[in-house]
Amino acid sequence: MNQSVSKAGFFPRLGAYLVDSCILGIVILCLKIPVGILELCFPDLFIFSNILFHFDIFDILFYLLTVAYFVLFTCFTGTTIGKRLFNLAVVDKEGNKLTFWNAVYRETVGKYLSGFFYFGYIMIFIDKDNRAFHDYLCDSLVIYTCKFRIIEKVEKVYVSPSRN
């Protein structure tokens, strides 16, 4: 990968994740309200019974919706809505978008393992390439998609011709 690429640090990545979480929270809330009303009206329906530990079918569907959001956006566009707002993208070590299975692995297993004591995320501070544990697992990088150049503004000064 080109060494002139700027790797994203912890705080821009956190900001992007918070934006994505807000978006997903609003979508899931809009879906949970009708489901909650339905459950209040018909509490004995089998779809509201626990099927996996204390999770019902809707909890599992909402989790899958969240995973699908991160996986599909990361795989097809290289960025999520939050990352796009912060000019970030996820790429592999050659600078290409992640494959579907790499994105699935990064967003599920990788982030689950990074969450243990938050060590995987603390690695962003320590690593010279600002990579988290899940980035190491998938050979991925989170980079800035555009750079800003500082251009000095030169003002023209009009000098009146001297009268002699």
Backbone hydrogen bonds, N-H to C=O, Kabsch-Sander energy under -0.5 kcal/mol:
donor,donor_aa,acceptor,acceptor_aa,energy
5,V,2,N,-1.2
7,K,5,V,-0.6
8,A,142,V,-2.8
13,R,9,G,-1.3
14,L,10,F,-2.6
15,G,11,F,-2.6
16,A,12,P,-2.3
17,Y,13,R,-2.1
18,L,14,L,-2.4
19,V,15,G,-2.1
20,D,16,A,-2.4
21,S,17,Y,-2.6
22,C,18,L,-2.2
23,I,19,V,-2.3
24,L,20,D,-2.7
25,G,21,S,-2.6
26,I,22,C,-2.2
27,V,23,I,-2.2
28,I,24,L,-2.9
29,L,25,G,-2.3
30,C,26,I,-2.3
31,L,27,V,-1.3
32,K,28,I,-2.7
33,I,29,L,-2.0
35,V,31,L,-1.3
36,G,32,K,-3.1
37,I,33,I,-2.3
38,L,34,P,-2.4
39,E,35,V,-2.4
40,L,36,G,-2.2
41,C,37,I,-1.9
42,F,38,L,-2.5
45,L,42,F,-1.4
48,F,45,L,-1.6
49,S,46,F,-1.4
51,I,55,F,-2.7
52,L,55,F,-1.8
55,F,52,L,-2.4
57,I,47,I,-0.7
60,I,56,D,-1.8
61,L,57,I,-2.2
62,F,58,F,-2.6
63,Y,59,D,-1.9
64,L,60,I,-2.4
65,L,61,L,-2.1
66,T,62,F,-1.9
67,V,63,Y,-2.5
68,A,64,L,-2.7
69,Y,65,L,-2.2
70,F,66,T,-1.8
71,V,67,V,-2.9
72,L,68,A,-2.7
73,F,69,Y,-1.9
74,T,70,F,-2.1
75,C,71,V,-2.7
76,F,72,L,-2.7
77,T,73,F,-2.0
78,G,73,F,-1.1
79,T,73,F,-1.0
84,R,80,T,-2.4
85,L,81,I,-1.9
86,F,82,G,-1.2
87,N,84,R,-1.3
88,L,83,K,-3.2
89,A,143,I,-2.0
90,V,78,G,-3.5
91,V,89,A,-0.5
91,V,141,L,-2.7
92,D,96,N,-3.0
93,K,139,D,-1.0
95,G,92,D,-1.8
98,L,74,T,-0.5
103,A,99,T,-2.5
104,V,100,F,-2.4
105,Y,101,W,-2.5
106,R,102,N,-2.6
107,E,103,A,-2.6
108,T,104,V,-1.5
110,G,105,Y,-3.0
111,K,106,R,-1.1
112,Y,108,T,-2.0
113,L,109,V,-2.5
114,S,110,G,-2.1
115,G,111,K,-1.1
116,F,113,L,-1.1
117,F,115,G,-0.5
118,Y,115,G,-1.3
119,F,116,F,-2.1
120,G,114,S,-1.3
121,Y,114,S,-0.7
121,Y,118,Y,-0.5
122,I,118,Y,-2.1
123,M,119,F,-1.5
124,I,121,Y,-1.3
125,F,122,I,-1.3
126,I,122,I,-0.9
127,D,123,M,-3.1
130,N,127,D,-1.2
133,F,120,G,-1.5
136,Y,132,A,-1.7
137,L,133,F,-2.1
138,C,134,H,-1.1
139,D,135,D,-0.6
139,D,136,Y,-0.7
140,S,135,D,-2.6
141,L,91,V,-2.8
143,I,89,A,-2.7
143,I,141,L,-0.6
144,Y,6,S,-2.5
145,T,87,N,-2.7
151,I,149,R,-0.7
152,E,150,I,-0.5
154,V,152,E,-0.5
155,E,153,K,-0.6
158,Y,156,K,-0.6
159,V,157,V,-0.6
160,S,158,Y,-0.6
164,N,162,S,-0.6
